[in-house]
């Protein structure tokens, strides 16, 4: 493959420029600079700035920028949208695409005319510093997702769940699912950024496994993000009738492996991206079965924690 031609085409599509790698033009020097950057991160050192390399350098560049405090949306909403109708959600910090500070998809999705009936809900971590950064990366790549959960627990809906987003690695999986990107830059080197910019320290995930392999330690989600996720799951269950089920291992625990029945649309429930694709590991630390049991227990007890939870410190 002609590396110079590929990188120039990638630059036009994704919006990066040679100066991101300390170069001035599309030539052999740029190809070598990209290789060195990829080697440093343990990526395939082919000198091509494809989607994976682009996402990593985007986050690196953003983490080096001076901090700009974005206003937390003042409005509170208690609904999400499915098939042009509103469904209640027990979480006050929800921003719909047409609202102030909303994120509205303009590309990377498929409009569906007849009512779509998703079978499962797919969870992702975004490997970005915040939801707005993730949204820009997705749109630059021609990808999309229905929901994003920010560092402070704010839930953004970017499009009616009636439409199919490109988030789950295959056409079949996209057609059958709704997806969420939970903000988490994943790599330990970004811990200082979160602390410096007022989000608080993230816990570390250790001894995590995915697809039969041990993962290096990585950053965990904030507790407020998990509370928001559980509220979203509850609303999805009630509005779309997706059952409280998780892919299970032979021991009855949340599966840590790729599950073929999930990818091919034969499973109904809540899953992580790695259940759909063998080359993905998000969200390896998410014990979906346990969290769903908590959601059901809270429902049985008549426990409504969202308003009280949001009165806590954002990431406590």
N, C-alpha and C positions, 0 to 999 in steps of 0.2 A: 504494500500500500504506500502511496506517495504521502509521506507525513506532512509535507508543507501544504499540499492541496487539502488534506483532511483537516488540518488545524485551521486553515482559513475558512473552510466551510463550517466547521464547528463554531468558530468565532462569530460568524454571521448569524448562526442559528441560536446560540446560547447567550451571546452578548459579552464575551470576554475579549480582552486584547493582549497582544504580546507583552506589554509592560507589566501585566500581572506576574509574569515570570522573569522580569528584569530585562526584557529584550525589546527591540524596536520594530521588528518585521518578521514575516513568516519565512524563516530560513532554517538552515541546519543548526544555527546557534540556539534558536527557539526550541527545536526538537530536542537538543541535548539538555537544555534547561528544564524542560518538562520531564525528561527521563530522570534527572537528578532529584527533582521534586518528588516524583513517584517513588524512587528508591528510598528516600528519606521516610516516606509514609508507609512503606511496605506494599505499595501497589504494583501492578504489573508495569514494568518500566519499558513501555513501547514508544514513548515520546509523543503520544497522541492524547490531546486533551478532550476525552470523551465525557459522558455524563458523570461518571464516578469521580474522575479527577476534578472536573468542574465544580462539583458539589463540595469537595474537600477544600479547594482553594478559595471558593466563595466564603466559606465559614472562617477560614484562616484570615482572610482579608478583613472581614467584618469584625472579627474579634480584636483586631489591631486598631480599629477606628476609635476616636474619642467617644465616650458614652453620651448618648442623647436620650434623655428620659422621655418616653412616650406617655401621653396621658392615658390613664385607665378609662375606658368608656364609661360615661356617666349614666347612660341609660341602662335599665334592667329589663330583661325580657324573659318570658316564661314559656316560650314556644319554640319548636323546631318545625320545619316545613317538609311535608311529604305529599306528593301528588296535588300540589297547589292548595293544600289544606294545612291547618295548624294543629300541632299536637303538644300537649303540656309536657314540660320538663321541670323537675324539682331542683332547679339550679338558677340563681338570679343573674349570673354573669354570662349571658348568651347574646351574641351579636350576629344578626342576620345580614345577608349580603347587601340589602338595600338600605341598611341603617348607617348612621354616622360611624366611621372607622371600620365599616364592614369590608369584607374581601369577596368580590364577585368574580367568578370565573368568566373568562372571555374565550378560552380555547382549551383543547385537550380533554373534551368530554363528548359524549354522544347523547343527543336529545332523544327521548323515548316518548312516543305519542300515546300508545296504549299503556294502561297502568302497569308499572313494573312491580314485581313482587320479589324483592331480595331475599335470599335464603340465609345469608350470613353477614356478619359485621367484622371487618378486618382492622386490626390495630397495628400501627406503625410508630416507630420513633423517627424523628425527622432529620437527625444529624445536622441540625441548624441551631442557631442561638435563640431564636424566638419564632413565633408563628408567622409573623409578617415576612421574615426572611425566607422561611420555608415556602410560603405562598409565591413569592417572587421566583424562587428557584424552580418550583413546579411549573409555573406558567412559562418561564423562559425555556424549559425543556419540553413544553407541550404536554405536560402531565397535569393531573388534577386529583382532588380528594374532596369528599363531602364536608368533613369537619376538621378543625384544627383546635388543639387545646394548648394554650399558651402557658408560660411559666407561672403566672399568677392564678391559673385555673379558669381563665376566660375561655369560653367555647365559641369558636367562630364557625358558622355554617356558610359555605361558599356557593352552594347550589341546592336546589330542590332534590331530595333523594329519589325522585321519580326518574332522574337522568343517571346514566352510567358514567362513572369517572374512571380515568386511567391510573390506577394505583396498585393493582394486585398482580402485576407481572404477566397476565394472560387475558385474552379476550373473554374466555369462558369465565374466569374468576371475576373479572370486572362486571360482567353482565349479572352475576349472581349476588353481588355484594354492595354494601355501603362501607366507606372507609374513614378512618380518623388518623391524622398525624399528630402525635404528642411531642411537644417540643422538648428536645434533649440532644445536645451536641455530642453526647456519648463518650468522647475521648477525654481522658483524665486531664489533659493539658488545658481544657477549658474551664476547669473548676475555679481558677483565679478570676476568670472573666465574670462568672456568675456572682462571686462574692463581691468583687469590685463594683459591680453594677447594681447591687442592692437586692439581688434575688435570693441570697443566702446560699449556704453550702449544700451541695447535693450529697446524699449518701452514696457509698460505693457498692457496686455489685461484684461479689467475688464468688469463685467456685461455681460459675454459671456454665451450663452446657447447652449446646444446640447441634442438631444433626450428629450426635455422638461425639462431638469434639468439645474440649475445654476452651472457654473463652477467657481472654485476658480481662483483668478487672476493668470496669467501666462505670460511668455515672448512672445513677438511678433517677427515676422520676421524683418530683416533689410530691409529698403527701396530698397537697391540695389538687394536684393534677389527677391523682388516683380517685379522689372524691368526685371530681368533675366527670371522670370517665365512667364511674359507677352510676352517676345520675343520668348520663347519656345512654348507657346500656339500658337502664330502666325505661327511659322514654322510648328507645328503639324497640324494646320488647313489647311495650304496650301499644305503640303506634303501628309497627310493622309486623307484629306477632312473630318475631324471631325468638325461638325458644331459648331459655337459659341453659344452654348446653355448651360444653367445651370439648375439643378433641382430647381423648384420653389415652394414656399408655396402658400396657397390659396390667399394670399395677393399680389402675384406677385414678392416676394423677394426671394433671395437665400434660399432654404430650410435649416433648421437646424436639420432635422430629417433623419432617415433611409428611403430610398426610394426603395421599392421592385422592381420597374421597372428597376432601375439601376443595382441592384444585378443580376437580371435575364436577363440582356443583351437587354432589350427592350428600352433603352434610348441611344441616341447618343448625346455626348457633353462632357463638362468638369465638373468633380465632385471632391468631397473630400472623403477621406476614410470612414468617418462616414455615407455617403450616401449609402455605400455598406454593412456596418456591424453595427449591433445594439450595439456591445460592443466596438466600436472605437469612438474617439472624434477628430481625426485629419482630416482636419484642420478647427476647429470650428470657427475660426475668419476670414476665408477667404471668402470675399464677391465676389463669382465668377461672379455673374451677373454684378455687378458694374465694376469689372476689365475687363470683356469681352467687356463691353460698351466702356471702355477707349481704349482698343485695336482697336476696330472698328472705334472709333472716330479718333485715330491717323492715321489709314490707310487712312481714307477718306481725312484727311488733308494733307496726304503725308508726315507725320512727322516721321523721323527716329532718334530716341533718343539714340540708343545703344552706339555709339562711344563717344558722348558727355557725356553720363551717366558714362562711365567707366573712364573719366578723372576726375570725382569728387573723393573725399575721398571715400574709399571702401564702407563704411556703412553710408554715410551721406544721 
